[in-house]
């Protein structure tokens, strides 16, 4: 799984179109093995990003949950704490 793709489901407020597009772009970059396509592949690359973004939006809109929406700031703070602990454990003694 690409570490740059963040969960987008069940947040308040819901994922914005730019977040969905960014996740689609990261996915296509990972699958294609390149961050920037050549001019010959640019159209196919962007076409793929748009299709993945549309599929992602459709998925997010159709998912059902009974859990309360997560707060983005709280989840970001939890991620920072996990990262801090993980990197603190890796420091040489």
Z-matrix of the N, CA and C atoms (Angstrom, degrees):
N
C 1 1.449
C 2 1.524 1 108.87
N 3 1.275 2 116.33 1 135.45
C 4 1.453 3 121.72 2 179.22
C 5 1.528 4 108.84 3 -71.09
N 6 1.320 5 117.03 4 125.15
C 7 1.464 6 120.55 5 -176.42
C 8 1.520 7 113.24 6 -66.57
N 9 1.323 8 117.71 7 -20.31
C 10 1.460 9 120.07 8 -178.23
C 11 1.520 10 113.05 9 -82.01
N 12 1.313 11 117.91 10 -11.21
C 13 1.457 12 120.31 11 178.16
C 14 1.528 13 107.70 12 -87.59
N 15 1.310 14 116.53 13 120.61
C 16 1.461 15 122.37 14 -176.90
C 17 1.523 16 110.35 15 -99.73
N 18 1.344 17 117.05 16 149.30
C 19 1.464 18 119.01 17 173.32
C 20 1.528 19 109.98 18 -58.80
N 21 1.316 20 116.63 19 139.79
C 22 1.456 21 121.52 20 -177.74
C 23 1.526 22 113.13 21 -119.74
N 24 1.316 23 116.94 22 -7.89
C 25 1.462 24 120.86 23 -174.75
C 26 1.527 25 112.02 24 -86.67
N 27 1.330 26 115.11 25 141.86
C 28 1.463 27 124.58 26 171.74
C 29 1.528 28 113.48 27 64.47
N 30 1.315 29 115.50 28 47.48
C 31 1.461 30 120.61 29 173.99
C 32 1.514 31 109.28 30 -115.58
N 33 1.311 32 115.42 31 153.49
C 34 1.462 33 121.16 32 174.07
C 35 1.514 34 106.96 33 -117.69
N 36 1.297 35 119.33 34 120.17
C 37 1.464 36 128.19 35 -5.01
C 38 1.526 37 111.03 36 -73.11
N 39 1.344 38 116.30 37 162.34
C 40 1.464 39 120.00 38 -179.11
C 41 1.536 40 111.55 39 -59.82
N 42 1.317 41 115.51 40 160.92
C 43 1.464 42 121.30 41 -179.56
C 44 1.522 43 110.67 42 -56.94
N 45 1.308 44 115.29 43 132.96
C 46 1.466 45 121.26 44 178.25
C 47 1.525 46 109.48 45 -81.23
N 48 1.330 47 115.69 46 162.46
C 49 1.460 48 120.35 47 -179.14
C 50 1.525 49 111.97 48 -59.92
N 51 1.334 50 117.87 49 -34.52
C 52 1.466 51 119.21 50 179.52
C 53 1.527 52 111.66 51 -68.73
N 54 1.333 53 117.93 52 -31.43
C 55 1.463 54 120.94 53 176.00
C 56 1.524 55 110.73 54 -69.50
N 57 1.331 56 116.27 55 -40.68
C 58 1.463 57 121.02 56 178.24
C 59 1.534 58 109.29 57 -64.64
N 60 1.323 59 117.23 58 -43.35
C 61 1.469 60 121.28 59 179.23
C 62 1.526 61 110.46 60 -63.48
N 63 1.327 62 117.72 61 -42.03
C 64 1.467 63 121.34 62 179.91
C 65 1.528 64 110.86 63 -63.01
N 66 1.323 65 117.25 64 -41.02
C 67 1.466 66 120.45 65 177.66
C 68 1.526 67 110.48 66 -65.39
N 69 1.332 68 116.84 67 -41.26
C 70 1.467 69 120.90 68 178.56
C 71 1.528 70 110.19 69 -63.43
N 72 1.315 71 116.76 70 -42.44
C 73 1.460 72 120.97 71 178.92
C 74 1.525 73 111.04 72 -61.61
N 75 1.330 74 117.37 73 -45.04
C 76 1.462 75 120.72 74 178.64
C 77 1.531 76 111.13 75 -62.01
N 78 1.324 77 116.81 76 -40.38
C 79 1.462 78 120.85 77 179.09
C 80 1.527 79 110.63 78 -62.89
N 81 1.322 80 116.93 79 -48.86
C 82 1.465 81 120.77 80 -178.63
C 83 1.527 82 110.21 81 -64.58
N 84 1.325 83 117.85 82 -39.65
C 85 1.465 84 120.29 83 176.30
C 86 1.521 85 111.26 84 -59.33
N 87 1.322 86 116.22 85 -43.52
C 88 1.461 87 121.01 86 -178.57
C 89 1.526 88 110.69 87 -65.16
N 90 1.322 89 116.75 88 -47.27
C 91 1.460 90 120.94 89 -178.47
C 92 1.528 91 111.04 90 -65.69
N 93 1.343 92 116.32 91 -40.94
C 94 1.461 93 120.87 92 -178.19
C 95 1.532 94 111.96 93 -76.38
N 96 1.314 95 117.31 94 -21.63
C 97 1.452 96 120.43 95 179.97
C 98 1.517 97 113.07 96 77.16
N 99 1.328 98 116.54 97 23.04
C 100 1.470 99 120.16 98 179.52
C 101 1.517 100 109.54 99 -149.11
N 102 1.323 101 115.24 100 148.01
C 103 1.457 102 118.90 101 178.28
C 104 1.519 103 111.46 102 -89.54
N 105 1.321 104 116.50 103 -27.53
C 106 1.458 105 120.45 104 178.67
C 107 1.525 106 108.08 105 -138.03
N 108 1.330 107 117.10 106 119.44
C 109 1.464 108 118.78 107 -178.28
C 110 1.522 109 111.52 108 -75.06
N 111 1.324 110 115.54 109 159.62
C 112 1.459 111 120.42 110 173.68
C 113 1.523 112 108.50 111 -69.28
N 114 1.324 113 116.75 112 166.62
C 115 1.465 114 120.30 113 178.62
C 116 1.527 115 111.04 114 -58.58
N 117 1.318 116 116.40 115 -34.74
C 118 1.466 117 120.63 116 -179.52
C 119 1.525 118 111.60 117 -65.92
N 120 1.330 119 116.89 118 -28.35
C 121 1.465 120 121.04 119 -177.32
C 122 1.519 121 114.02 120 -105.98
N 123 1.311 122 118.39 121 -1.83
C 124 1.460 123 121.91 122 -174.18
C 125 1.525 124 112.27 123 -59.86
N 126 1.316 125 118.01 124 -42.88
C 127 1.461 126 120.55 125 -178.48
C 128 1.524 127 111.49 126 -65.54
N 129 1.325 128 116.92 127 -44.85
C 130 1.463 129 121.05 128 178.67
C 131 1.529 130 110.61 129 -63.79
N 132 1.319 131 116.16 130 -39.72
C 133 1.459 132 122.23 131 -180.00
C 134 1.532 133 110.39 132 -62.09
N 135 1.330 134 116.90 133 -50.29
C 136 1.465 135 120.81 134 -179.36
C 137 1.524 136 111.47 135 -66.25
N 138 1.322 137 116.57 136 -36.38
C 139 1.463 138 121.28 137 176.69
C 140 1.537 139 109.89 138 -60.39
N 141 1.328 140 115.55 139 -43.91
C 142 1.466 141 120.29 140 178.88
C 143 1.526 142 110.82 141 -64.07
N 144 1.331 143 117.77 142 -41.99
C 145 1.465 144 121.28 143 179.33
C 146 1.526 145 109.87 144 -60.38
N 147 1.330 146 117.09 145 -44.64
C 148 1.468 147 120.36 146 -179.48
C 149 1.528 148 111.51 147 -64.17
N 150 1.335 149 117.52 148 -40.21
C 151 1.471 150 120.30 149 178.76
C 152 1.531 151 111.49 150 -66.92
N 153 1.310 152 116.68 151 -42.45
C 154 1.471 153 120.40 152 179.12
C 155 1.525 154 110.13 153 -65.91
N 156 1.317 155 117.37 154 -40.01
C 157 1.471 156 120.65 155 177.92
C 158 1.526 157 110.49 156 -62.95
N 159 1.332 158 117.01 157 -42.85
C 160 1.472 159 120.59 158 179.26
C 161 1.528 160 110.75 159 -64.39
N 162 1.323 161 116.52 160 -42.31
C 163 1.466 162 120.04 161 178.79
C 164 1.527 163 110.84 162 -65.72
N 165 1.323 164 116.47 163 -38.39
C 166 1.457 165 120.71 164 178.38
C 167 1.523 166 111.15 165 -65.15
N 168 1.320 167 116.83 166 -45.04
C 169 1.469 168 120.52 167 178.41
C 170 1.524 169 110.07 168 -61.64
N 171 1.335 170 117.29 169 -43.07
C 172 1.467 171 121.05 170 178.63
C 173 1.526 172 110.52 171 -60.99
N 174 1.322 173 116.73 172 -43.26
C 175 1.463 174 121.04 173 178.27
C 176 1.523 175 110.90 174 -61.75
N 177 1.334 176 117.08 175 -50.37
C 178 1.465 177 120.40 176 -178.43
C 179 1.524 178 111.69 177 -61.05
N 180 1.327 179 116.75 178 -38.41
C 181 1.464 180 120.55 179 179.94
C 182 1.519 181 113.02 180 -70.10
N 183 1.337 182 117.42 181 -23.83
C 184 1.462 183 119.62 182 -176.49
C 185 1.526 184 113.71 183 -98.77
N 186 1.331 185 117.86 184 -11.78
C 187 1.462 186 119.94 185 179.44
C 188 1.531 187 110.60 186 -69.91
N 189 1.324 188 114.89 187 142.67
C 190 1.461 189 121.63 188 -179.91
C 191 1.526 190 107.95 189 -120.45
N 192 1.321 191 115.65 190 137.51
C 193 1.455 192 120.27 191 176.28
C 194 1.526 193 108.97 192 -143.96
N 195 1.312 194 114.90 193 152.33
C 196 1.462 195 120.49 194 176.20
C 197 1.526 196 110.67 195 -105.90
N 198 1.335 197 116.01 196 -2.44
C 199 1.464 198 120.51 197 178.36
C 200 1.526 199 109.40 198 -78.49
N 201 1.305 200 116.42 199 148.49
C 202 1.468 201 118.36 200 176.57
C 203 1.527 202 109.73 201 -66.95
N 204 1.330 203 117.01 202 150.12
C 205 1.471 204 119.58 203 179.35
C 206 1.522 205 111.15 204 -61.67
N 207 1.339 206 115.17 205 146.13
C 208 1.461 207 121.11 206 178.84
C 209 1.526 208 109.30 207 -84.95
N 210 1.305 209 115.15 208 149.53
C 211 1.462 210 121.82 209 177.58
C 212 1.525 211 108.25 210 -89.58
N 213 1.312 212 116.92 211 126.42
C 214 1.467 213 121.66 212 -176.92
C 215 1.527 214 112.29 213 -59.70
N 216 1.324 215 116.98 214 -40.60
C 217 1.470 216 120.18 215 -178.30
C 218 1.528 217 111.16 216 -67.34
N 219 1.318 218 116.87 217 -40.72
C 220 1.468 219 120.77 218 179.09
C 221 1.526 220 109.63 219 -64.88
N 222 1.321 221 117.52 220 -44.48
C 223 1.463 222 121.27 221 179.94
C 224 1.528 223 110.75 222 -65.04
N 225 1.327 224 117.76 223 -38.40
C 226 1.463 225 121.29 224 177.90
C 227 1.533 226 110.37 225 -64.95
N 228 1.316 227 117.08 226 -40.18
C 229 1.466 228 120.70 227 178.08
C 230 1.526 229 110.51 228 -64.58
N 231 1.323 230 117.52 229 -40.79
C 232 1.469 231 120.80 230 177.18
C 233 1.529 232 110.49 231 -62.06
N 234 1.325 233 117.41 232 -42.20
C 235 1.466 234 121.33 233 179.75
C 236 1.527 235 110.72 234 -64.53
N 237 1.328 236 117.19 235 -41.31
C 238 1.462 237 119.96 236 177.92
C 239 1.522 238 110.89 237 -62.69
N 240 1.320 239 116.98 238 -40.11
C 241 1.467 240 120.94 239 179.29
C 242 1.533 241 110.78 240 -66.23
N 243 1.333 242 117.22 241 -42.90
C 244 1.472 243 119.96 242 177.20
C 245 1.528 244 110.25 243 -60.26
N 246 1.310 245 116.16 244 -42.69
C 247 1.463 246 120.73 245 179.98
C 248 1.522 247 110.81 246 -64.88
N 249 1.317 248 116.10 247 -43.50
C 250 1.470 249 120.17 248 179.37
C 251 1.523 250 110.30 249 -59.40
N 252 1.341 251 116.68 250 -46.29
C 253 1.466 252 120.60 251 179.90
C 254 1.521 253 111.31 252 -64.95
N 255 1.328 254 116.83 253 -42.31
C 256 1.465 255 120.51 254 -177.89
C 257 1.521 256 110.28 255 -63.02
N 258 1.316 257 117.32 256 -45.59
C 259 1.455 258 119.66 257 -178.15
C 260 1.520 259 112.06 258 -76.00
N 261 1.318 260 118.27 259 -26.52
C 262 1.467 261 120.70 260 175.54
C 263 1.517 262 110.58 261 -66.83
N 264 1.352 263 116.49 262 -35.13
C 265 1.472 264 120.84 263 179.43
C 266 1.517 265 111.43 264 -70.86
N 267 1.320 266 118.19 265 -24.82
C 268 1.451 267 121.91 266 -177.08
C 269 1.523 268 113.14 267 -86.39
N 270 1.313 269 118.02 268 -9.09
C 271 1.469 270 121.30 269 -178.94
C 272 1.526 271 109.34 270 -68.27
N 273 1.337 272 117.02 271 136.76
C 274 1.465 273 119.61 272 177.41
C 275 1.526 274 111.06 273 -66.25
N 276 1.316 275 115.10 274 146.30
C 277 1.466 276 120.21 275 -177.87
C 278 1.484 277 113.06 276 -81.99
